[in-house]
């Protein structure tokens, strides 16, 4: 495909519904840690599709999985078993505490499925309990229900009336969480590291307290690992590091390493959907499942996650050196999900450096920048 000229990029952008402000460049290819625009300028990519490209841009393992599976079977339909679907479900269950998997296309759909399953479980086991406790500054997706569950302030006035049944409380506040529980509460839903809030981790004592509350009140614990799952935090799943005891886990983003796939993974004890309650045209698509299986197997390879943690330690150490030199704020996160606070005056320096040196980083003026490098980043590229 012939690269577009700058004038063509500007002209063709008018065919897109404007939903976000994008820079006036067009990326045409990616290789590992780098993106290349229509003028073949390279950019070191510290965002990787917002924590999506687990193994970087266009890795061989994904190319090979796509080629092999596309020559065999692309889409038999969701009403039939296919081999990659079965293999991926087994892989996820055998490497977690869970028993069953529902495969879908996006993190929002996985979270929507988790909400539906919790409500169905409440109908069958808790006299119709339906409320879900979520947390301030959380992010669970952009469907109407998941926006309603989200604690992002910017979502509050949008698309009213929203879906009811969500009670929001301050993050890491166990007393407020307990106070919000009533007879209609069916679940607590949280990110173990809040991504959009600035990579804010849950306190270990808070997580332990949630485990206890769920047992005491017979309610479900849902962990949204759309962003933290598949090695992003240095363990295959974040719940393993935080010692959470979830009944339901949702996955997305890194599960496909760049292709659209997500999953809801559950304990058999809460599996209560009746036939027809849940589904989707492309759910369990063999092409996407083949890629996902290849990605997860790569992350599970001997030494892979140990390297993620070594590079993370090094990167955080170097950020701390910069913080001391330039008077910046705290470094937060785990594994290949790191954020750094900075003042507004420093924001300009970072953004200007990014433009001249050509790297991609998520930057929120006056607040923090976030790094979501691919998981096979080495120390050389971390400098």
Secondary structure, 3 states (H helix, E strand, C coil): CCCCCHHHHHHHHHHCCCCCCCCCCCEEEEEECEEEECCCCEEEECCHHHHCCCCCECCHHHHHHHHHHHCCCCCCCCCCCCHHHHHHHHHHHHCCCCCEEEEECCHHHHHHHHHHHHHHHHHHHCCCCCEEEEECCCCCCCCHHHHHHCCCHHHCCCCCCCCCCEEEECCCCHHHHHHHCCCCEEEEEECCEECCCCCEECCHHHHHHHHHHHHHHCCEEEEEECCCCCCCCCCCCHHHHHCCCCCEEEECHHHCCCCCCEEEEECHHHCCCCCCCCCCCCCCCHHHHHHHHHHHHHHHCCCHHHHHHHHHHHHHHHHHHHHHHHCCCCEEEECCEEEEECCHHHHHHHHHHHHHHCEECEEECCCEEEECCCCCCCCCCCC
